[in-house]
Amino acid sequence: MKLIVTGALGHIGSELVRRLPLLFDRPEIIIVDNLSTQRYCSLFGLPTNAKYRFLQADVRKAKWEDILPEANCLVHLAAMTDAAGTADKPDLVYDNNFGGTSAVAKACLQYGVPLVFPSSTSVYGSQNSVVDETCEELQPQSPYANSKIAEENFIKDLVAKGLRACVCRFGTIYGKSIGMRFHTAVNKFCWQAVMHQPITVWRTAMDQKRPYLALDDACNAIAYAIKLNLFYGSVYNIVTENHTVRGVVETIREFVSDFSLEYVDHKIMNQLSYEVSAAKFQGVGFSFTGNLKAGIEGTVNILRNARS
């Protein structure tokens, strides 16, 4: 089994490349990352029951002819993912994310390699009821979500030309990894609470519900899609649970009690409450086993010794 993972030094990728040897028999794993975030530590202590190769490259310019032939699958995680931090940089996000995905997808089509593309549930935007993959009224409210829709549509066009692909709309990720970042809600709140900082909540968001995804479930879902050969161009929501921000904050309070809340404004904070169904992916036999409380406890514990 030869597997290629782009953006593999990031939050999801750094855990995925460690999980794959547990799910496949001694795979060859090619790690592709441009090191823009300098997470060299994600390469430390890789398991010995897999063959690893690291390629430092921008996916928009990579020499795919050197690594794609004979690959069994490519998992494309490389992207700018900080929706709030890039809200005023639509051109940069589009050039990086759409540019990268289009290059990767075209290369996969050329070499006949199946593609797992993690999209985002943020494409749904403001919704008044539980949504599933049949929702046609997408209302993205960030450059990041806009780029994901464009990338999905590009992949859909290539599927019509023969690309084998699986599109996974991920909920907001949580859970610890060696390459984790702290710009998404759960991780950011854990960091703030442990570091004696006020937890900053968008003023309108406290009781709004959002879809979240445990890191374990994200990695297992990718492996499951590969094992079941779900490369028919289908879209799947990958969501562990839907939670309110208040529920997240109160769960953190079980482990860190002495923090305050600070309500802040942001240009994309007007997104309404929405819930996402993952019944379609469960329908192909996948079981979500993640748990918000366990994810928060794990994140708090790796930070606790830094708390004075």
C-alpha positions in Angstrom: 0.0 0.0 0.0 1.5 3.3 -1.1 -0.2 6.3 0.3 0.5 10.0 -0.3 -0.6 12.6 2.3 -0.3 16.3 1.4 -0.2 18.9 4.2 0.9 15.9 6.3 2.7 17.9 9.0 -0.5 19.7 10.1 -3.1 19.0 12.8 -4.8 16.1 11.0 -1.9 15.0 8.9 0.6 14.5 11.7 -1.8 12.1 13.4 -3.0 10.4 10.2 0.6 9.4 9.1 1.0 7.8 12.5 -2.4 6.1 12.4 -2.1 4.6 8.9 0.5 1.9 9.9 -2.1 0.7 12.5 -4.8 0.4 9.8 -2.7 -0.9 6.9 0.0 -3.5 6.8 3.4 -1.8 6.6 2.4 0.9 4.2 4.7 3.2 2.2 3.7 6.8 3.2 4.9 9.8 1.3 4.6 13.0 3.3 4.3 16.1 1.2 4.4 19.5 3.0 5.8 22.9 2.1 6.9 23.6 5.8 5.2 27.0 5.7 4.2 26.5 9.3 7.6 25.1 10.2 6.2 22.1 12.1 9.3 20.1 11.8 8.4 18.3 15.0 5.6 16.4 13.1 8.4 14.3 11.6 9.8 13.4 15.0 9.4 9.8 16.2 7.5 8.4 13.2 6.5 4.7 13.7 8.9 2.0 12.5 6.2 -0.2 11.0 5.9 1.9 7.9 8.2 3.2 5.2 8.2 7.0 5.2 9.5 9.5 2.7 9.3 13.3 3.1 9.0 15.6 0.2 9.2 19.4 0.8 7.1 20.9 -1.9 4.3 23.3 -2.7 1.5 21.1 -4.1 0.9 23.6 -6.9 4.5 23.0 -8.2 5.3 19.4 -7.1 6.8 16.9 -9.5 3.9 14.5 -9.3 5.5 12.2 -11.9 8.1 11.3 -9.3 5.7 10.0 -6.6 2.2 9.4 -8.0 2.8 6.4 -10.3 1.8 3.2 -8.5 0.2 5.1 -5.6 -2.9 3.5 -4.1 -4.4 6.8 -2.9 -3.6 10.5 -2.2 -5.1 12.3 0.8 -5.1 16.0 0.1 -4.9 17.9 3.4 -2.7 20.8 2.3 -4.7 24.1 2.7 -4.9 27.3 4.5 -7.5 26.4 7.2 -7.8 29.5 9.5 -11.2 30.8 8.4 -11.3 33.7 10.9 -7.6 34.7 10.4 -8.0 34.8 6.6 -11.4 36.5 6.4 -9.9 39.6 4.8 -7.6 37.6 2.4 -9.9 36.0 -0.1 -7.5 36.2 -3.0 -4.7 34.6 -1.0 -7.0 31.8 0.3 -8.3 31.1 -3.2 -4.9 31.0 -4.9 -3.5 28.7 -2.2 -6.4 26.4 -1.6 -8.1 26.2 -5.0 -4.7 26.4 -6.8 -3.4 23.5 -4.7 -6.5 21.3 -5.0 -6.8 21.8 -8.8 -3.2 20.8 -9.3 -3.5 17.7 -7.1 -6.8 16.6 -8.6 -5.5 17.0 -12.2 -2.4 15.0 -11.3 -4.5 12.2 -9.7 -6.6 12.1 -12.9 -3.5 11.9 -15.1 -2.0 9.0 -13.1 -5.2 7.2 -12.2 -4.7 7.7 -8.5 -7.8 7.8 -6.2 -8.2 11.1 -4.2 -9.6 11.7 -0.7 -10.5 15.4 -0.5 -11.4 16.8 3.0 -13.8 19.6 2.4 -15.6 21.4 5.2 -19.1 21.6 6.7 -18.5 25.4 6.7 -19.8 25.3 3.1 -23.4 25.0 4.5 -23.2 28.4 6.3 -26.5 29.7 7.8 -29.2 27.0 7.9 -32.5 26.7 9.8 -32.6 23.0 10.2 -30.4 19.9 10.2 -28.6 19.6 6.8 -27.2 16.7 4.9 -25.4 16.2 1.6 -28.5 16.9 -0.4 -28.6 20.5 0.7 -28.4 22.8 -2.4 -28.7 26.1 -0.6 -25.1 26.5 0.4 -24.4 29.8 2.2 -20.6 30.0 2.8 -19.5 33.0 4.9 -15.8 33.0 4.7 -13.2 32.9 1.9 -12.2 29.5 3.2 -15.7 28.1 2.7 -16.0 29.7 -0.7 -12.8 28.1 -1.8 -14.0 24.7 -0.6 -17.1 24.9 -2.7 -15.0 25.9 -5.8 -12.7 22.9 -5.1 -15.6 20.5 -4.7 -17.1 21.7 -8.0 -13.7 21.3 -9.7 -13.3 17.8 -8.5 -16.9 17.0 -9.5 -16.0 18.1 -13.1 -13.0 15.9 -13.1 -15.0 12.9 -11.8 -17.0 13.2 -14.9 -13.8 12.8 -16.8 -12.7 9.7 -14.9 -11.2 10.9 -11.6 -11.9 8.6 -8.7 -12.5 10.8 -5.7 -14.2 10.9 -2.3 -15.2 14.3 -0.9 -15.4 14.4 2.9 -17.0 17.5 4.5 -15.2 17.7 7.9 -16.7 19.3 11.0 -14.4 21.6 13.1 -11.6 19.4 14.3 -10.6 18.9 17.9 -8.2 16.6 19.7 -4.4 16.5 20.3 -1.7 15.8 17.8 2.0 16.5 17.5 1.3 19.1 14.7 -1.9 20.6 16.2 -2.8 24.2 15.9 -5.0 26.3 18.1 -7.1 28.5 15.8 -10.2 26.4 15.7 -12.9 26.8 18.4 -12.3 23.8 20.8 -8.5 23.9 20.7 -8.4 27.7 20.9 -10.7 27.7 24.0 -8.6 25.0 25.7 -5.4 27.0 25.1 -7.0 30.2 26.4 -8.4 28.6 29.5 -5.2 26.8 30.5 -3.1 29.9 29.8 -5.2 32.2 32.1 -6.6 34.1 29.1 -10.3 34.9 28.7 -12.1 32.6 26.3 -13.0 34.8 23.4 -16.5 33.9 22.0 -18.1 35.7 19.1 -20.8 37.8 20.5 -23.7 36.0 18.7 -22.3 32.5 19.0 -22.8 31.3 22.6 -26.0 29.2 21.9 -25.4 28.5 18.3 -24.8 24.9 17.3 -22.0 23.7 15.1 -20.6 20.4 13.8 -17.4 19.1 15.4 -15.1 16.2 14.5 -12.8 14.3 16.8 -9.4 13.8 15.3 -9.6 10.0 15.9 -12.8 10.0 13.8 -11.2 12.1 11.1 -8.3 9.7 10.7 -10.4 6.6 10.9 -12.9 8.0 8.3 -10.1 8.6 5.8 -8.8 5.1 6.2 -12.3 3.7 6.0 -13.0 5.5 2.7 -9.7 4.0 1.3 -10.5 0.5 2.5 -14.0 0.5 1.1 -12.9 2.1 -2.1 -15.5 4.9 -1.8 -14.1 6.7 -4.9 -17.3 7.4 -6.8 -17.4 11.2 -6.5 -19.7 11.1 -3.6 -19.8 13.7 -0.8 -20.0 12.6 2.8 -20.4 14.7 6.0 -17.8 13.6 8.6 -19.1 14.8 11.9 -18.8 13.3 15.4 -21.4 15.5 17.1 -23.1 18.8 16.9 -22.5 21.1 20.0 -23.3 24.6 21.1 -20.4 26.9 22.0 -21.9 27.0 25.5 -21.7 23.2 25.7 -18.0 23.3 24.6 -17.2 26.0 27.2 -18.9 24.2 30.0 -17.1 21.0 29.1 -13.8 22.8 29.4 -14.9 24.1 32.8 -14.9 20.5 34.1 -11.1 20.5 33.7 -10.2 24.2 34.1 -12.6 26.1 36.3 -11.0 29.5 36.7 -11.4 31.3 33.4 -13.5 34.2 32.2 -15.4 34.8 29.0 -14.9 37.8 26.7 -17.4 38.5 23.9 -15.8 39.7 20.7 -17.0 40.9 17.3 -15.8 39.4 14.0 -16.9 40.0 10.4 -18.0 36.4 9.9 -19.7 35.9 13.3 -23.2 36.4 12.0 -23.4 32.8 10.9 -26.5 31.2 12.3 -26.8 28.0 14.2 -26.8 24.9 12.1 -26.5 21.1 12.6 -25.1 18.6 10.1 -26.1 15.0 9.7 -23.5 12.3 9.2 -26.1 9.6 8.5 -24.9 9.0 5.0 -21.4 8.0 6.1 -22.8 5.9 8.9 -24.9 4.3 6.3 -21.9 2.7 4.7 -20.9 1.2 8.0 -18.8 3.7 9.7 -19.2 4.3 13.5 -18.1 7.6 15.1 -16.5 6.9 18.4 -15.1 10.3 19.3 -16.1 12.2 22.4 -15.9 16.0 23.1 -15.1 15.5 26.8 -12.3 13.1 26.1 -10.9 15.4 23.4 -10.9 18.4 25.7 -9.4 16.5 28.6 -6.5 15.2 26.4 -5.8 18.7 25.1 -5.9 20.3 28.5 -3.6 17.6 29.9 -0.8 18.2 27.4 -0.9 21.9 28.2 -1.4 21.7 32.0 2.3 21.7 33.0 2.7 25.1 31.2 0.1 26.6 33.5 1.6 28.6 36.3 
